[in-house]
Amino acid sequence: MNQTIQDILTRRSVRKFTDQMPSRQDIETICRAGSYAPSGHNTQCPIILAVTNKELIARMSKLNAQVWNVDFDPFYGAPVVLLVLADKSISHSPVEDGSLVIGNMLLAAHALGLGACWINRAKEVFEMPEGKAILSELGIVGDYIGVGNCIVGCPKYPPRPQKPRKEDYIRWID
């Protein structure tokens, strides 16, 4: 079977990581794969913030937990958070465009033997004054919407086997 198809079929969300930091080269490769995702009219409206700064990850995690109303780390201790934002002012489909970026990054991480998982609530976090302050501190200006977070790390355990697909997932209309 083609390796790309194999990676798509075997990718699983990973939420338990070792303490080892993925290599800078691997993180750059994952981000580059994300940057090649299709976007409406090729606007390339998303941006990827590759965050490895522990203090910033902790701040973002705290805000994410606040939105979710939980008392644990929604980033599951991952050493890397790839935050995807999309500029609403240049695209009619910023969330869709950013979602494709995250999908590419999830597959790239898996292809490199790393674990990754999509973490929601970026929209709510970066609508909050504290989230807007983070973007301002980082020099991010524009009409950006938070699309999602792709957490990445070295998986602590092998991935679980895939669950069977539901019977009516694919419907042929001839």
C-alpha positions as CSV (number, residue, x, y, z in Angstrom):
1,M,0.0,0.0,0.0
2,N,1.2,3.5,-0.7
3,Q,3.0,5.0,2.3
4,T,0.8,8.2,2.3
5,I,-2.4,6.2,2.4
6,Q,-0.9,3.9,5.1
7,D,0.0,7.0,7.2
8,I,-3.6,8.3,6.8
9,L,-5.1,4.9,7.8
10,T,-2.8,4.4,10.8
11,R,-2.7,7.9,12.4
12,R,-4.1,8.1,15.9
13,S,-4.4,10.9,18.4
14,V,-1.7,10.8,21.0
15,R,-2.2,12.4,24.5
16,K,0.7,10.8,26.5
17,F,4.2,12.0,25.8
18,T,7.7,11.3,27.0
19,D,9.8,14.2,28.3
20,Q,11.9,14.2,25.2
21,M,11.6,17.2,22.9
22,P,11.2,16.5,19.2
23,S,14.0,17.8,17.1
24,R,13.8,21.3,15.7
25,Q,14.1,19.7,12.2
26,D,11.0,17.5,12.8
27,I,9.0,20.5,14.1
28,E,10.0,22.5,11.1
29,T,9.1,19.6,8.8
30,I,5.7,19.3,10.4
31,C,5.1,23.1,10.1
32,R,6.2,23.1,6.5
33,A,3.8,20.2,5.7
34,G,1.1,22.4,7.3
35,S,2.0,25.3,5.1
36,Y,1.4,23.3,2.0
37,A,-2.3,22.6,2.9
38,P,-4.7,23.9,0.3
39,S,-6.5,27.2,1.0
40,G,-9.4,28.9,-0.7
41,H,-8.2,30.9,-3.7
42,N,-4.6,30.1,-2.4
43,T,-4.9,33.0,0.1
44,Q,-2.7,31.1,2.5
45,C,-4.5,32.9,5.3
46,P,-3.4,30.7,8.2
47,I,-0.2,31.2,10.2
48,I,1.4,28.6,12.5
49,L,3.0,29.6,15.8
50,A,5.4,26.9,16.8
51,V,5.5,27.2,20.5
52,T,8.1,25.4,22.6
53,N,8.4,28.0,25.3
54,K,7.2,26.2,28.5
55,E,5.9,29.4,30.1
56,L,3.9,30.4,27.1
57,I,2.5,26.8,26.7
58,A,1.5,26.9,30.4
59,R,-0.3,30.3,29.9
60,M,-2.1,29.0,26.8
61,S,-3.0,25.7,28.6
62,K,-4.4,27.6,31.6
63,L,-6.6,29.7,29.3
64,N,-7.7,26.7,27.3
65,A,-8.6,24.9,30.6
66,Q,-10.6,28.0,31.7
67,V,-12.6,27.9,28.5
68,W,-13.3,24.2,28.8
69,N,-13.9,24.6,32.6
70,V,-11.5,21.8,33.6
71,D,-8.7,21.6,36.1
72,F,-6.1,19.8,34.1
73,D,-3.7,20.5,31.3
74,P,-5.6,20.3,28.0
75,F,-2.3,20.1,26.2
76,Y,-1.5,16.8,28.1
77,G,2.1,17.9,28.8
78,A,3.1,18.0,25.2
79,P,6.4,19.9,24.7
80,V,5.3,21.5,21.4
81,V,2.1,23.4,20.6
82,L,1.5,24.3,17.0
83,L,-1.1,27.1,17.2
84,V,-2.9,27.7,14.0
85,L,-4.5,31.1,13.4
86,A,-6.2,32.3,10.3
87,D,-6.6,35.9,8.9
88,K,-10.4,36.4,8.5
89,S,-9.8,39.6,6.5
90,I,-8.3,37.8,3.5
91,S,-10.4,34.6,3.3
92,H,-14.0,33.6,3.2
93,S,-13.0,30.2,4.7
94,P,-10.4,30.8,7.4
95,V,-11.5,28.0,9.7
96,E,-11.6,25.5,6.8
97,D,-8.2,26.7,5.6
98,G,-6.7,26.4,9.1
99,S,-8.3,23.0,9.6
100,L,-6.5,21.6,6.6
101,V,-3.2,23.0,7.9
102,I,-3.8,21.1,11.2
103,G,-4.8,17.9,9.3
104,N,-1.5,18.0,7.3
105,M,0.5,18.6,10.5
106,L,-1.2,15.6,12.3
107,L,-0.3,13.4,9.4
108,A,3.3,14.7,9.1
109,A,3.9,14.1,12.8
110,H,2.7,10.6,12.5
111,A,4.8,10.0,9.4
112,L,7.9,11.1,11.4
113,G,7.0,8.7,14.2
114,L,5.8,11.5,16.6
115,G,2.5,11.7,18.4
116,A,0.1,14.6,17.9
117,C,-3.5,15.6,18.7
118,W,-5.8,18.4,17.7
119,I,-6.9,20.5,20.7
120,N,-9.9,22.7,20.3
121,R,-10.9,26.0,21.9
122,A,-8.2,28.2,20.2
123,K,-11.1,30.4,18.9
124,E,-12.4,31.1,22.4
125,V,-8.9,31.5,23.9
126,F,-7.8,34.1,21.4
127,E,-11.1,36.0,21.7
128,M,-10.4,36.5,25.4
129,P,-8.5,39.6,26.5
130,E,-5.7,37.4,27.9
131,G,-5.4,35.6,24.6
132,K,-5.4,38.8,22.7
133,A,-2.6,40.0,25.0
134,I,-0.5,36.9,24.2
135,L,-0.9,37.7,20.4
136,S,0.0,41.3,21.0
137,E,3.1,40.3,23.0
138,L,4.2,38.1,20.1
139,G,3.7,40.9,17.5
140,I,0.7,39.1,15.9
141,V,-1.5,41.8,14.4
142,G,-4.5,41.4,12.1
143,D,-7.9,40.0,12.2
144,Y,-7.0,36.5,13.2
145,I,-9.2,33.7,14.5
146,G,-7.9,30.8,16.5
147,V,-8.5,27.6,14.5
148,G,-6.9,25.0,16.7
149,N,-3.8,23.7,18.5
150,C,-1.8,20.7,17.3
151,I,0.1,19.3,20.2
152,V,3.2,17.3,19.3
153,G,5.7,15.1,21.2
154,C,7.3,11.8,21.4
155,P,4.6,9.2,22.2
156,K,4.9,7.5,25.5
157,Y,3.1,4.4,24.2
158,P,2.5,2.7,20.9
159,P,-0.7,3.9,19.2
160,R,-3.8,1.9,19.8
161,P,-5.3,0.0,16.9
162,Q,-7.8,1.9,14.9
163,K,-11.5,1.5,15.6
164,P,-13.6,0.1,12.8
165,R,-15.3,2.7,10.6
166,K,-19.1,2.9,10.9
167,E,-20.9,0.9,8.2
168,D,-22.6,3.8,6.5
169,Y,-19.6,6.1,6.5
170,I,-19.3,6.0,2.7
171,R,-22.5,6.1,0.7
172,W,-22.4,5.5,-3.1
173,I,-24.7,7.6,-5.2
174,D,-24.6,6.1,-8.7
